[in-house]
Amino acid sequence: MSCDTVARVLAGYQTAAPGLIARFEALFSSQILAPVADLLPPPPGPALDIGAGTGRDAA
């Protein structure tokens, strides 16, 4: 991937990030994780936050 492509992707994300964050934070973890909830340890439990979002689900 060229440096120009990376720069365009990053610029696009920077422009869209505020709206994406607001939409992401408007969802409830319980709804998003419902299909796999039975696979998760009961709280409090271990969580690995890999930095792929706002940390909402890890919290």
Residue pairs with C-beta under 8 A, 6 or more apart in sequence:
21 54
24 53
24 54
24 56
25 54
25 56
27 56
29 56
29 57
30 37
32 57
33 40
33 57
47 57
47 58
48 58
49 55
49 58
